[in-house]
């Protein structure tokens, strides 16, 4: 049934398909709640520096972007994910970029120009309070700045999100690498991270999500800063690629999916060489199979996420990876 539904959804426009999937996921998780199903801690203990830990059923998680408004994560965890990123959320609601803003491209890749469309922090909080009960698996909040917020005031947007959500989530992913918010990638700098660490909480792990389009020197400088910070727990590598999108003739958006895997693996290996096991690496970008997930682990990822492959393959991908991962 799920395989049939996944195939059917791929025949519809991407955002229409997502809305239908959202309806069925919420129906599924409602049924699970009625039956009294809970998401218990898993057998894998992941030590998160400086003094945190995650207990997960598997090392496979779902990247941000699918559950933008924190309303589907219980159903997604019931599918077998070990953890889920919700968001990206911004302090104020925003509609995102004009449609069309997401395109399917071969081979099973996506061009995404969504632009942080979300319900805003107030309703995001309500959803977490509503659905978090009985969920003991890690739920990470991916946070960003509003499009209208100038870069010099961006730190205030991140602080609002952290203060509002710190008691509702297991940790934070700081999104400074989406290609779809003007000026956001300019925040991938040591000077911004120096401001950022002063607002990060002690009671939640925090990760920086970086772009695959950085230069080697920029990337290693940022990783070195993360290594030396006692407030940052690690990195999420990587976001979608603007350069790969441009190579396919798109003037906007970032590409995710299989063409990104080689770059993501390279960045994970580089981060491992800098961190030497002292920080956590969450590997994401192009993982489409158990073999890809294993490659990501071998490259140095402590945890692995999928997104685009889940859109194309549905829950069967989760079953394939988590049965041995």
C-alpha positions as a Markdown table, in Angstrom:
| # | Residue | x | y | z |
|---|---|---|---|---|
| 1 | Unk | 0.0 | 0.0 | 0.0 |
| 2 | Unk | 2.8 | 2.4 | 1.0 |
| 3 | Unk | 4.8 | 1.6 | -2.2 |
| 4 | Unk | 1.7 | 2.2 | -4.3 |
| 5 | Unk | 1.0 | 5.5 | -2.6 |
| 6 | Unk | 4.7 | 6.6 | -3.1 |
| 7 | Unk | 4.5 | 5.8 | -6.8 |
| 8 | Unk | 1.2 | 7.7 | -7.2 |
| 9 | Unk | 2.5 | 10.7 | -5.4 |
| 10 | Unk | 5.5 | 11.0 | -7.9 |
| 11 | Unk | 3.0 | 11.5 | -10.7 |
| 12 | Unk | 1.7 | 14.7 | -9.0 |
| 13 | Unk | 3.3 | 18.2 | -8.7 |
| 14 | Unk | 5.8 | 18.1 | -5.9 |
| 15 | Unk | 4.1 | 20.4 | -3.4 |
| 16 | Unk | 0.7 | 18.7 | -4.1 |
| 17 | Unk | 2.3 | 15.3 | -3.4 |
| 18 | Unk | 3.8 | 16.6 | -0.2 |
| 19 | Unk | 0.4 | 17.9 | 1.0 |
| 20 | Unk | -1.2 | 14.5 | 0.4 |
| 21 | Unk | 1.7 | 12.7 | 2.1 |
| 22 | Unk | 1.2 | 15.1 | 5.0 |
| 23 | Unk | -2.5 | 14.2 | 5.3 |
| 24 | Unk | -1.8 | 10.5 | 5.4 |
| 25 | Unk | 1.1 | 10.8 | 7.8 |
| 26 | Unk | -1.0 | 12.8 | 10.2 |
| 27 | Unk | -3.8 | 10.2 | 9.9 |
| 28 | Unk | -1.2 | 7.4 | 10.5 |
| 29 | Unk | 0.2 | 9.1 | 13.6 |
| 30 | Unk | -3.3 | 9.8 | 15.0 |
| 31 | Unk | -4.1 | 6.1 | 14.7 |
| 32 | Unk | -0.8 | 5.2 | 16.5 |
| 33 | Unk | -1.7 | 7.6 | 19.3 |
| 34 | Unk | -5.2 | 6.1 | 19.7 |
| 35 | Unk | -3.5 | 2.7 | 20.0 |
| 36 | Unk | -1.2 | 4.0 | 22.7 |
| 37 | Unk | 2.0 | 3.5 | 20.6 |
| 38 | Unk | 5.0 | 5.3 | 22.0 |
| 39 | Unk | 8.5 | 6.0 | 20.6 |
| 40 | Unk | 10.9 | 4.6 | 23.3 |
| 41 | Unk | 14.6 | 5.3 | 23.5 |
| 42 | Unk | 16.7 | 3.0 | 21.2 |
| 43 | Unk | 19.7 | 0.8 | 21.9 |
| 44 | Unk | 22.4 | 3.0 | 20.2 |
| 45 | Unk | 23.9 | 5.5 | 22.6 |
| 46 | Unk | 25.5 | 8.5 | 20.8 |
| 47 | Unk | 27.7 | 10.6 | 23.0 |
| 48 | Unk | 27.3 | 14.3 | 22.0 |
| 49 | Unk | 29.9 | 16.7 | 23.3 |
| 50 | Unk | 30.3 | 18.4 | 25.6 |
| 51 | Unk | 27.9 | 16.5 | 28.0 |
| 52 | Unk | 24.9 | 15.3 | 26.1 |
| 53 | Unk | 23.7 | 11.9 | 24.6 |
| 54 | Unk | 21.2 | 10.6 | 22.2 |
| 55 | Unk | 19.5 | 7.2 | 22.5 |
| 56 | Unk | 18.3 | 6.2 | 19.1 |
| 57 | Unk | 16.8 | 3.1 | 17.5 |
| 58 | Unk | 18.9 | 3.6 | 14.4 |
| 59 | Unk | 21.6 | 6.0 | 13.2 |
| 60 | Unk | 19.3 | 7.1 | 10.4 |
| 61 | Unk | 17.4 | 10.4 | 10.6 |
| 62 | Unk | 15.3 | 12.6 | 8.4 |
| 63 | Unk | 16.8 | 15.9 | 7.4 |
| 64 | Unk | 15.0 | 19.2 | 7.8 |
| 65 | Unk | 12.5 | 20.4 | 5.1 |
| 66 | Unk | 10.0 | 17.6 | 5.1 |
| 67 | Unk | 8.3 | 18.3 | 8.4 |
| 68 | Unk | 8.7 | 22.1 | 8.3 |
| 69 | Unk | 6.1 | 22.9 | 10.9 |
| 70 | Unk | 6.7 | 20.1 | 13.5 |
| 71 | Unk | 3.4 | 18.3 | 12.8 |
| 72 | Unk | 4.5 | 14.9 | 11.3 |
| 73 | Unk | 7.5 | 13.8 | 13.3 |
| 74 | Unk | 5.7 | 11.1 | 15.4 |
| 75 | Unk | 4.5 | 9.4 | 12.2 |
| 76 | Unk | 8.0 | 9.6 | 10.7 |
| 77 | Unk | 9.6 | 8.2 | 13.8 |
| 78 | Unk | 7.1 | 5.3 | 13.7 |
| 79 | Unk | 8.4 | 4.5 | 10.2 |
| 80 | Unk | 11.7 | 3.7 | 11.8 |
| 81 | Unk | 13.8 | 6.9 | 11.8 |
| 82 | Unk | 16.1 | 7.1 | 14.8 |
| 83 | Unk | 15.7 | 10.9 | 15.0 |
| 84 | Unk | 14.1 | 13.7 | 13.0 |
| 85 | Unk | 14.9 | 17.3 | 12.2 |
| 86 | Unk | 11.9 | 19.6 | 12.1 |
| 87 | Unk | 11.8 | 23.0 | 10.5 |
| 88 | Unk | 13.4 | 25.2 | 9.2 |
| 89 | Unk | 11.4 | 27.5 | 11.5 |
| 90 | Unk | 11.8 | 31.3 | 11.6 |
| 91 | Unk | 10.5 | 33.7 | 14.2 |
| 92 | Unk | 7.8 | 35.1 | 12.0 |
| 93 | Unk | 5.6 | 33.1 | 9.6 |
| 94 | Unk | 6.6 | 33.4 | 6.0 |
| 95 | Unk | 5.1 | 32.2 | 2.7 |
| 96 | Unk | 8.5 | 31.4 | 1.1 |
| 97 | Unk | 9.4 | 32.0 | -2.5 |
| 98 | Unk | 6.9 | 32.2 | -5.3 |
| 99 | Unk | 5.7 | 28.9 | -7.0 |
| 100 | Unk | 6.9 | 26.9 | -8.8 |
| 101 | Unk | 9.7 | 26.4 | -6.3 |
| 102 | Unk | 10.6 | 22.7 | -6.4 |
| 103 | Unk | 11.4 | 20.6 | -9.4 |
| 104 | Unk | 12.2 | 16.9 | -9.8 |
| 105 | Unk | 15.3 | 16.3 | -12.0 |
| 106 | Unk | 17.2 | 13.2 | -12.9 |
| 107 | Unk | 18.6 | 11.1 | -11.4 |
| 108 | Unk | 16.0 | 11.2 | -8.6 |
| 109 | Unk | 17.2 | 14.6 | -7.5 |
| 110 | Unk | 15.4 | 17.8 | -6.5 |
| 111 | Unk | 15.9 | 21.5 | -7.1 |
| 112 | Unk | 14.5 | 23.3 | -4.1 |
| 113 | Unk | 13.8 | 27.0 | -3.9 |
| 114 | Unk | 11.3 | 26.9 | -1.1 |
| 115 | Unk | 12.7 | 29.8 | 1.0 |
| 116 | Unk | 11.9 | 28.8 | 4.6 |
| 117 | Unk | 8.1 | 28.7 | 4.2 |
| 118 | Unk | 6.8 | 27.9 | 7.6 |
| 119 | Unk | 4.0 | 28.8 | 10.2 |
| 120 | Unk | 6.4 | 30.7 | 12.4 |
| 121 | Unk | 7.7 | 30.2 | 15.9 |
| 122 | Unk | 4.4 | 30.6 | 17.8 |
| 123 | Unk | 2.5 | 27.8 | 15.9 |
| 124 | Unk | 5.7 | 25.7 | 15.7 |
| 125 | Unk | 5.8 | 25.7 | 19.5 |
| 126 | Unk | 2.2 | 24.7 | 19.7 |
| 127 | Unk | 2.8 | 21.8 | 17.4 |
| 128 | Unk | 5.7 | 20.5 | 19.4 |
| 129 | Unk | 3.7 | 20.7 | 22.6 |
| 130 | Unk | 0.8 | 18.9 | 21.0 |
| 131 | Unk | 2.8 | 16.0 | 19.4 |
| 132 | Unk | 5.9 | 15.6 | 21.6 |
| 133 | Unk | 4.1 | 13.6 | 24.3 |
| 134 | Unk | 5.2 | 9.9 | 24.3 |
| 135 | Unk | 8.1 | 10.7 | 21.9 |
| 136 | Unk | 11.5 | 9.9 | 23.5 |
| 137 | Unk | 13.5 | 9.8 | 20.3 |
| 138 | Unk | 15.6 | 12.9 | 19.5 |
| 139 | Unk | 13.8 | 15.7 | 17.7 |
| 140 | Unk | 16.1 | 18.5 | 16.5 |
| 141 | Unk | 14.9 | 21.9 | 15.6 |
| 142 | Unk | 16.4 | 23.4 | 12.4 |
| 143 | Unk | 16.3 | 27.2 | 12.9 |
| 144 | Unk | 16.8 | 30.1 | 10.5 |
| 145 | Unk | 16.3 | 33.8 | 10.0 |
| 146 | Unk | 13.4 | 35.5 | 8.4 |
| 147 | Unk | 14.0 | 36.8 | 4.8 |
| 148 | Unk | 13.3 | 40.4 | 5.8 |
| 149 | Unk | 15.8 | 40.3 | 8.7 |
| 150 | Unk | 19.0 | 42.1 | 7.7 |
| 151 | Unk | 22.2 | 39.9 | 8.1 |
| 152 | Unk | 23.5 | 42.2 | 10.8 |
| 153 | Unk | 20.4 | 41.5 | 12.9 |
| 154 | Unk | 20.2 | 37.7 | 12.1 |
| 155 | Unk | 21.6 | 36.7 | 15.5 |
| 156 | Unk | 18.4 | 38.0 | 17.1 |
| 157 | Unk | 16.3 | 35.6 | 15.0 |
| 158 | Unk | 18.3 | 32.6 | 16.0 |
| 159 | Unk | 18.2 | 33.7 | 19.7 |
| 160 | Unk | 14.4 | 34.0 | 19.6 |
| 161 | Unk | 14.1 | 30.5 | 18.2 |
| 162 | Unk | 16.5 | 29.0 | 20.8 |
| 163 | Unk | 14.8 | 30.6 | 23.7 |
| 164 | Unk | 11.3 | 29.6 | 22.6 |
| 165 | Unk | 12.2 | 25.9 | 21.8 |
| 166 | Unk | 15.0 | 24.9 | 24.2 |
| 167 | Unk | 12.6 | 23.0 | 26.5 |
| 168 | Unk | 10.7 | 21.3 | 23.6 |
| 169 | Unk | 13.5 | 19.8 | 21.5 |
| 170 | Unk | 16.5 | 17.6 | 21.9 |
| 171 | Unk | 18.9 | 20.0 | 20.2 |
| 172 | Unk | 19.4 | 22.6 | 17.4 |
| 173 | Unk | 20.6 | 22.7 | 13.9 |
| 174 | Unk | 21.7 | 26.3 | 13.0 |
| 175 | Unk | 20.8 | 26.8 | 9.3 |
| 176 | Unk | 23.2 | 29.3 | 7.8 |
| 177 | Unk | 23.6 | 27.5 | 4.5 |
| 178 | Unk | 20.3 | 27.4 | 2.6 |
| 179 | Unk | 20.8 | 29.0 | -0.9 |
| 180 | Unk | 17.2 | 30.2 | -0.9 |
| 181 | Unk | 17.3 | 33.1 | 1.5 |
| 182 | Unk | 19.3 | 36.1 | 0.2 |
| 183 | Unk | 22.4 | 36.7 | 2.3 |
| 184 | Unk | 22.0 | 33.7 | 4.5 |
| 185 | Unk | 25.2 | 31.9 | 3.3 |
| 186 | Unk | 27.2 | 35.1 | 4.1 |
| 187 | Unk | 26.7 | 34.0 | 7.8 |
| 188 | Unk | 29.0 | 31.1 | 7.2 |
| 189 | Unk | 31.9 | 33.0 | 8.8 |
| 190 | Unk | 33.9 | 32.8 | 11.9 |
| 191 | Unk | 32.8 | 36.3 | 12.9 |
| 192 | Unk | 29.1 | 35.2 | 12.8 |
| 193 | Unk | 29.9 | 32.0 | 14.7 |
| 194 | Unk | 31.7 | 34.0 | 17.4 |
| 195 | Unk | 28.4 | 36.0 | 17.9 |
| 196 | Unk | 26.4 | 32.8 | 17.7 |
| 197 | Unk | 28.1 | 30.8 | 20.4 |
| 198 | Unk | 27.3 | 33.4 | 23.0 |
| 199 | Unk | 23.5 | 32.7 | 22.7 |
| 200 | Unk | 23.7 | 28.9 | 22.4 |
| 201 | Unk | 22.2 | 27.0 | 25.4 |
| 202 | Unk | 24.2 | 24.7 | 27.7 |
| 203 | Unk | 21.3 | 22.2 | 28.0 |
| 204 | Unk | 20.9 | 21.4 | 24.3 |
| 205 | Unk | 23.5 | 20.3 | 21.7 |
| 206 | Unk | 23.9 | 22.6 | 18.8 |
| 207 | Unk | 25.1 | 21.8 | 15.3 |
| 208 | Unk | 26.0 | 24.1 | 12.4 |
| 209 | Unk | 24.7 | 23.1 | 8.9 |
| 210 | Unk | 27.1 | 24.0 | 6.2 |
| 211 | Unk | 26.9 | 24.3 | 2.4 |
| 212 | Unk | 28.7 | 22.0 | 0.0 |
| 213 | Unk | 29.8 | 25.1 | -2.1 |
| 214 | Unk | 32.3 | 26.5 | 0.3 |
| 215 | Unk | 36.0 | 26.5 | -0.6 |
| 216 | Unk | 38.2 | 24.1 | 1.1 |
| 217 | Unk | 39.9 | 26.9 | 3.1 |
| 218 | Unk | 36.5 | 28.3 | 4.2 |
| 219 | Unk | 35.2 | 24.9 | 5.2 |
| 220 | Unk | 38.3 | 23.9 | 7.3 |
| 221 | Unk | 38.3 | 27.3 | 9.0 |
| 222 | Unk | 34.7 | 26.8 | 10.1 |
| 223 | Unk | 35.4 | 23.3 | 11.2 |
| 224 | Unk | 38.4 | 24.4 | 13.2 |
| 225 | Unk | 36.2 | 27.0 | 15.0 |
| 226 | Unk | 33.6 | 24.3 | 15.8 |
| 227 | Unk | 36.4 | 22.1 | 17.2 |
| 228 | Unk | 37.6 | 24.8 | 19.5 |
| 229 | Unk | 34.1 | 25.8 | 20.7 |
| 230 | Unk | 32.7 | 24.3 | 23.9 |
| 231 | Unk | 29.2 | 25.3 | 22.9 |
| 232 | Unk | 29.0 | 23.6 | 19.4 |
| 233 | Unk | 28.5 | 19.9 | 19.3 |
| 234 | Unk | 29.3 | 19.3 | 15.6 |
| 235 | Unk | 28.2 | 19.9 | 12.1 |
| 236 | Unk | 25.6 | 18.8 | 9.6 |
| 237 | Unk | 27.1 | 18.1 | 6.2 |
| 238 | Unk | 25.8 | 19.2 | 3.8 |
| 239 | Unk | 22.9 | 21.5 | 2.6 |
| 240 | Unk | 21.8 | 21.6 | -1.0 |
| 241 | Unk | 24.2 | 22.7 | -3.7 |
| 242 | Unk | 23.7 | 26.0 | -5.6 |
| 243 | Unk | 26.5 | 25.2 | -8.0 |
| 244 | Unk | 25.0 | 21.8 | -9.0 |
| 245 | Unk | 21.7 | 23.5 | -9.6 |
| 246 | Unk | 23.3 | 26.1 | -11.9 |
| 247 | Unk | 25.0 | 23.3 | -13.8 |
| 248 | Unk | 21.5 | 22.0 | -14.7 |
| 249 | Unk | 20.4 | 25.4 | -16.0 |
| 250 | Unk | 18.5 | 26.6 | -12.9 |
| 251 | Unk | 18.9 | 30.2 | -12.0 |
| 252 | Unk | 17.7 | 29.7 | -8.5 |
| 253 | Unk | 17.5 | 27.0 | -5.9 |
| 254 | Unk | 19.8 | 24.2 | -4.6 |
| 255 | Unk | 20.1 | 20.6 | -5.8 |
| 256 | Unk | 19.8 | 17.7 | -3.4 |
| 257 | Unk | 19.9 | 14.0 | -4.2 |
| 258 | Unk | 22.4 | 11.5 | -5.7 |
| 259 | Unk | 24.6 | 14.1 | -7.6 |
| 260 | Unk | 25.5 | 15.6 | -4.2 |
| 261 | Unk | 26.8 | 12.4 | -2.6 |
| 262 | Unk | 30.4 | 12.7 | -3.7 |
| 263 | Unk | 30.8 | 16.2 | -2.4 |
| 264 | Unk | 29.0 | 15.3 | 0.9 |
| 265 | Unk | 31.3 | 12.4 | 1.5 |
| 266 | Unk | 34.4 | 14.5 | 0.8 |
| 267 | Unk | 33.2 | 17.2 | 3.3 |
| 268 | Unk | 32.5 | 14.5 | 5.9 |
| 269 | Unk | 36.0 | 13.1 | 5.4 |
| 270 | Unk | 37.6 | 16.5 | 5.8 |
| 271 | Unk | 35.6 | 17.2 | 8.9 |
| 272 | Unk | 36.7 | 13.9 | 10.4 |
| 273 | Unk | 40.3 | 14.8 | 9.8 |
| 274 | Unk | 39.8 | 18.1 | 11.7 |
| 275 | Unk | 37.6 | 16.8 | 14.6 |
| 276 | Unk | 39.5 | 13.5 | 15.3 |
| 277 | Unk | 36.4 | 12.1 | 17.0 |
| 278 | Unk | 35.9 | 15.2 | 19.3 |
| 279 | Unk | 32.8 | 16.5 | 17.6 |
| 280 | Unk | 29.7 | 14.9 | 16.0 |
| 281 | Unk | 29.3 | 14.7 | 12.3 |
| 282 | Unk | 25.8 | 14.3 | 10.8 |
| 283 | Unk | 26.2 | 13.2 | 7.2 |
| 284 | Unk | 23.4 | 14.1 | 4.7 |
| 285 | Unk | 23.3 | 14.7 | 0.9 |
| 286 | Unk | 22.7 | 12.1 | -1.7 |
| 287 | Unk | 22.2 | 9.1 | 0.5 |
| 288 | Unk | 19.8 | 6.9 | -1.5 |
| 289 | Unk | 20.5 | 3.3 | -0.3 |
| 290 | Unk | 22.0 | 1.2 | 2.5 |
| 291 | Unk | 25.3 | 1.2 | 0.6 |
| 292 | Unk | 25.3 | 5.1 | 0.5 |
| 293 | Unk | 24.6 | 5.2 | 4.2 |
| 294 | Unk | 27.4 | 2.8 | 4.9 |
| 295 | Unk | 29.8 | 5.0 | 2.8 |
| 296 | Unk | 28.7 | 8.0 | 4.8 |
| 297 | Unk | 29.5 | 6.2 | 8.1 |
| 298 | Unk | 32.9 | 5.0 | 6.7 |
| 299 | Unk | 33.7 | 8.6 | 5.7 |
| 300 | Unk | 33.2 | 9.6 | 9.3 |
| 301 | Unk | 29.6 | 10.4 | 9.9 |
| 302 | Unk | 28.3 | 9.5 | 13.4 |
| 303 | Unk | 24.7 | 9.8 | 12.2 |
| 304 | Unk | 23.2 | 9.9 | 8.7 |
| 305 | Unk | 20.2 | 11.7 | 7.3 |
| 306 | Unk | 18.1 | 11.3 | 4.2 |
| 307 | Unk | 15.6 | 13.6 | 2.6 |
| 308 | Unk | 15.4 | 13.5 | -1.2 |
| 309 | Unk | 15.6 | 9.7 | -1.4 |
| 310 | Unk | 12.7 | 9.4 | 1.1 |
| 311 | Unk | 10.6 | 11.6 | -1.2 |
| 312 | Unk | 11.3 | 9.3 | -4.1 |
| 313 | Unk | 11.4 | 5.9 | -2.4 |
| 314 | Unk | 9.1 | 6.3 | 0.6 |
| 315 | Unk | 9.2 | 4.1 | 3.8 |
| 316 | Unk | 10.8 | 1.2 | 2.0 |
| 317 | Unk | 14.1 | 3.1 | 2.0 |
| 318 | Unk | 13.9 | 3.4 | 5.8 |
| 319 | Unk | 13.2 | -0.3 | 6.2 |
| 320 | Unk | 16.1 | -1.1 | 3.8 |
| 321 | Unk | 18.6 | 1.0 | 5.7 |
| 322 | Unk | 17.6 | 0.5 | 9.3 |
| 323 | Unk | 17.4 | -3.3 | 9.2 |
| 324 | Unk | 21.2 | -3.4 | 9.4 |
| 325 | Unk | 22.2 | 0.2 | 10.2 |
